[in-house]
Amino acid sequence: MKKYSLLATGLLLLSHSLAAPLALAAEVDVDALIQEAERASYYSGNDGRSDARMMIVDNQGRKQLRQFTILRRDVSDNGDQQMMVFFSRPSDVKDTVFRVEKHVDVSVDDDRWLYLPALDLVKRISAGDKRTSFVGSHFYYEDVSGRAISEDTFVLQSDEADAYVLKATPKAPDTVEFTYYVVRINKTTKLPMEINFFKANGDNYRRVEAIKIEDIQGHPTVVRSKVSDLQTGGYTLMEFRNITYDLGLDDDVFSERSLRNPPQQWLN
């Protein structure tokens, strides 16, 4: 596996001598690191369940609530995944269902559907819409199911006391709204703690943060996260409760049939 080395920023001597050498950081296997980060973020256990509460706050302080249950199953570790999101509140989104078939092969687009109960309609979400608002929040559809690490090129920027800082550049820049993003990965948990997205002019317009981490069944797990629109001042907070891993969820739970007939035994 390819390795990358980083020439760390050298500390100047007390005399501020410009001749002070830069300290060479230890080699870091970037490919292995981002795979660990992806595994920690999206692949804990073989499957999982959680209840989520989303608070959307606009730039005028007005709030909207969304509540839903997430079911997730791994087809293979760090590989393809299946996901279902069942909405319960408020009334205008109740019984809406978001279904995902995630593919790690970049030549195959992820499959995403949204079931709209008021119309009894299953709407397919195109690949071009994956970086648009998830049910009116500041999260994108891609944030929920996860962006494949194979879509970006990663370079180590700095090796800090408690975190690695990497810069990621999209391999297909015409398919996304950002030019690059910078991610801080905690050295202990391997969880991305902060991701900042930048435009071509260097404008940091969007931030994703892991606010609170808990150990659940031996897995460091994000239980509170936040996405901020740094241009408007709006943000969305997401809290996760009743998280459980390794439930033994089967294929039927993630089928098209579950859009109209949710698996109630896993939702209550």
C-alpha positions as CSV (number, residue, x, y, z in Angstrom):
1,M,0.0,0.0,0.0
2,K,1.4,3.4,-1.0
3,K,2.8,5.5,1.8
4,Y,3.1,9.3,2.1
5,S,5.5,11.3,4.3
6,L,4.9,14.8,5.6
7,L,7.6,17.5,6.2
8,A,6.2,18.8,9.5
9,T,6.2,22.5,10.3
10,G,9.5,23.0,12.3
11,L,9.5,25.0,15.5
12,L,11.8,27.9,15.5
13,L,14.5,27.9,18.1
14,L,14.1,30.5,20.9
15,S,16.5,32.7,19.0
16,H,14.1,32.6,16.0
17,S,17.0,31.5,13.8
18,L,15.8,31.1,10.2
19,A,18.4,28.3,9.8
20,A,16.5,26.0,12.1
21,P,15.7,22.7,10.3
22,L,12.2,21.5,9.8
23,A,11.3,18.3,11.8
24,L,10.5,15.4,9.6
25,A,7.3,13.7,10.8
26,A,7.0,9.9,11.0
27,E,5.6,8.2,7.9
28,V,1.9,7.8,7.9
29,D,0.1,5.3,5.7
30,V,-2.6,7.6,4.4
31,D,-4.5,4.9,2.5
32,A,-4.8,2.8,5.6
33,L,-5.7,5.8,7.7
34,I,-8.7,6.8,5.6
35,Q,-9.9,3.2,5.4
36,E,-9.8,3.1,9.2
37,A,-11.7,6.4,9.3
38,E,-14.4,5.2,6.9
39,R,-14.7,1.9,8.9
40,A,-15.1,3.8,12.2
41,S,-17.6,6.2,10.7
42,Y,-19.9,3.9,8.8
43,Y,-19.1,0.2,9.4
44,S,-19.3,-0.4,13.2
45,G,-20.6,-3.9,13.7
46,N,-22.2,-5.9,10.8
47,D,-25.4,-3.9,11.0
48,G,-26.9,-1.3,13.2
49,R,-30.0,0.6,14.4
50,S,-30.4,4.1,15.9
51,D,-33.1,6.7,16.6
52,A,-32.2,10.1,15.3
53,R,-33.5,13.6,16.2
54,M,-32.6,16.4,13.8
55,M,-33.0,20.1,14.6
56,I,-32.8,22.4,11.7
57,V,-32.1,26.1,12.5
58,D,-32.1,28.7,9.8
59,N,-30.2,32.0,9.7
60,Q,-33.1,33.7,11.5
61,G,-33.2,31.2,14.4
62,R,-36.4,29.5,13.2
63,K,-36.4,25.7,14.0
64,Q,-37.8,22.6,12.4
65,L,-37.7,19.1,13.9
66,R,-37.2,15.8,12.1
67,Q,-37.3,12.4,13.9
68,F,-36.5,9.1,12.2
69,T,-35.0,5.6,12.7
70,I,-32.0,4.4,10.8
71,L,-31.3,0.7,9.9
72,R,-28.0,-0.2,8.3
73,R,-26.5,-3.5,7.1
74,D,-23.0,-4.1,5.6
75,V,-22.8,-6.3,2.6
76,S,-19.0,-6.4,3.2
77,D,-16.7,-4.6,5.5
78,N,-15.7,-1.2,4.0
79,G,-17.7,-2.4,1.0
80,D,-21.3,-2.1,-0.2
81,Q,-24.0,-1.2,2.3
82,Q,-27.8,-1.1,2.6
83,M,-29.6,1.6,4.5
84,M,-33.2,2.5,5.4
85,V,-34.3,5.7,7.1
86,F,-37.9,5.7,8.4
87,F,-39.4,9.1,9.4
88,S,-41.9,9.4,12.3
89,R,-42.1,13.2,13.0
90,P,-43.4,15.8,12.2
91,S,-46.7,14.9,10.5
92,D,-45.7,16.3,7.1
93,V,-42.8,13.8,6.8
94,K,-44.3,10.9,8.8
95,D,-43.9,7.6,7.0
96,T,-41.5,9.0,4.5
97,V,-38.7,6.5,3.8
98,F,-35.2,7.0,2.4
99,R,-33.6,3.9,1.0
100,V,-29.9,3.5,0.0
101,E,-27.9,0.8,-1.8
102,K,-24.3,2.0,-1.5
103,H,-21.6,0.8,-3.9
104,V,-17.9,1.3,-3.3
105,D,-17.1,0.8,-6.9
106,V,-16.9,4.4,-8.2
107,S,-18.0,3.3,-11.7
108,V,-21.4,2.4,-10.2
109,D,-23.5,5.1,-8.8
110,D,-25.1,4.6,-5.4
111,D,-28.9,3.9,-5.6
112,R,-31.1,6.2,-3.6
113,W,-34.8,6.3,-3.3
114,L,-37.3,8.5,-1.4
115,Y,-40.8,7.2,-0.7
116,L,-43.4,10.0,-0.4
117,P,-46.5,8.6,1.3
118,A,-48.8,11.5,0.5
119,L,-48.4,10.7,-3.2
120,D,-47.7,7.0,-2.7
121,L,-44.7,7.7,-4.9
122,V,-41.2,6.2,-4.9
123,K,-38.8,8.9,-6.2
124,R,-35.3,8.0,-7.4
125,I,-32.6,10.4,-6.3
126,S,-30.2,10.9,-9.1
127,A,-26.4,10.9,-8.7
128,G,-26.4,14.6,-9.4
129,D,-28.7,15.2,-6.4
130,K,-26.6,13.4,-3.8
131,R,-25.1,16.7,-2.6
132,T,-28.4,18.4,-2.1
133,S,-30.4,19.0,1.1
134,F,-31.6,15.9,3.0
135,V,-35.3,16.6,3.9
136,G,-34.7,20.3,4.2
137,S,-31.7,20.1,6.6
138,H,-28.1,21.2,6.2
139,F,-27.1,17.6,5.8
140,Y,-26.8,16.3,2.3
141,Y,-28.0,12.9,1.1
142,E,-24.4,11.9,0.7
143,D,-23.6,12.9,4.3
144,V,-26.2,10.4,5.6
145,S,-25.0,7.4,3.6
146,G,-21.4,8.4,3.4
147,R,-19.1,9.6,0.6
148,A,-16.9,6.8,-0.8
149,I,-13.2,7.5,0.0
150,S,-12.4,6.3,-3.5
151,E,-13.9,9.4,-4.9
152,D,-11.2,11.7,-3.5
153,T,-7.4,12.0,-3.4
154,F,-6.0,12.4,0.1
155,V,-2.8,14.1,1.2
156,L,-1.6,14.4,4.8
157,Q,-1.3,18.1,5.8
158,S,-0.2,17.8,9.4
159,D,0.4,15.2,12.1
160,E,-0.8,16.8,15.4
161,A,-0.7,15.6,18.9
162,D,-4.2,14.1,18.8
163,A,-5.2,14.2,15.2
164,Y,-4.2,13.8,11.6
165,V,-5.2,16.6,9.2
166,L,-5.7,15.6,5.6
167,K,-6.7,17.5,2.5
168,A,-9.0,15.7,0.1
169,T,-9.5,16.7,-3.6
170,P,-12.3,15.2,-5.6
171,K,-11.3,13.0,-8.6
172,A,-14.3,14.2,-10.5
173,P,-14.5,17.9,-9.6
174,D,-17.4,18.6,-12.0
175,T,-19.7,16.4,-9.9
176,V,-19.4,18.3,-6.6
177,E,-19.8,21.9,-5.4
178,F,-16.5,22.0,-3.5
179,T,-12.9,22.3,-4.7
180,Y,-11.4,20.4,-1.7
181,Y,-12.1,19.7,2.0
182,V,-9.9,19.3,5.0
183,V,-10.6,16.6,7.6
184,R,-9.3,16.1,11.1
185,I,-9.2,12.5,12.2
186,N,-8.8,11.6,15.8
187,K,-5.8,9.4,16.4
188,T,-7.5,7.3,19.1
189,T,-10.9,6.6,17.6
190,K,-10.0,7.2,14.0
191,L,-13.3,9.2,13.7
192,P,-13.4,12.3,11.5
193,M,-14.0,15.1,14.1
194,E,-14.3,18.1,11.7
195,I,-14.6,18.5,8.0
196,N,-14.3,21.9,6.3
197,F,-15.3,22.4,2.7
198,F,-13.8,25.0,0.5
199,K,-14.6,26.7,-2.8
200,A,-12.0,27.5,-5.5
201,N,-11.4,31.0,-4.0
202,G,-10.5,29.4,-0.7
203,D,-13.9,30.3,0.9
204,N,-14.7,27.9,3.8
205,Y,-18.4,27.7,3.2
206,R,-19.5,24.5,5.0
207,R,-18.5,22.5,8.2
208,V,-19.4,19.1,9.5
209,E,-18.5,18.3,13.1
210,A,-18.7,15.4,15.5
211,I,-19.8,17.0,18.7
212,K,-20.1,14.1,21.1
213,I,-18.6,10.5,21.0
214,E,-19.6,7.6,23.1
215,D,-18.4,4.0,23.3
216,I,-21.3,1.6,22.3
217,Q,-20.6,-2.1,22.3
218,G,-16.9,-1.4,22.0
219,H,-17.3,1.0,19.0
220,P,-16.5,4.7,19.3
221,T,-19.8,6.2,18.0
222,V,-20.8,9.7,17.1
223,V,-24.0,10.5,19.1
224,R,-24.2,14.2,18.3
225,S,-23.2,15.9,15.1
226,K,-23.6,19.3,13.4
227,V,-23.5,20.7,9.9
228,S,-23.1,24.4,9.5
229,D,-23.7,26.7,6.5
230,L,-20.9,29.2,7.2
231,Q,-22.3,31.6,4.5
232,T,-25.8,32.0,5.9
233,G,-25.3,31.1,9.6
234,G,-27.9,28.3,9.5
235,Y,-27.1,24.8,10.9
236,T,-28.5,21.4,11.7
237,L,-27.9,19.4,14.9
238,M,-28.4,15.6,14.8
239,E,-28.6,13.4,17.9
240,F,-28.6,9.6,18.0
241,R,-30.2,7.5,20.7
242,N,-31.0,3.8,21.3
243,I,-28.0,2.8,19.2
244,T,-27.5,-1.0,18.8
245,Y,-25.1,-3.0,16.7
246,D,-25.1,-6.6,15.4
247,L,-28.8,-7.2,15.4
248,G,-28.9,-9.7,12.6
249,L,-30.9,-7.7,10.1
250,D,-31.7,-9.6,7.0
251,D,-32.1,-8.7,3.3
252,D,-35.9,-8.3,3.5
253,V,-35.6,-5.3,5.8
254,F,-33.8,-3.4,3.0
255,S,-36.0,-4.4,0.1
256,E,-38.3,-2.2,-1.9
257,R,-41.3,-3.7,-0.1
258,S,-40.2,-2.0,3.1
259,L,-40.8,1.4,1.6
260,R,-44.6,0.9,1.9
261,N,-44.5,-1.8,4.6
262,P,-41.8,-0.8,7.1
263,P,-40.4,-3.6,9.4
264,Q,-42.2,-2.5,12.5
265,Q,-40.3,-5.0,14.8
266,W,-37.2,-2.9,14.3
267,L,-38.8,0.5,14.6
268,N,-40.5,0.3,18.0
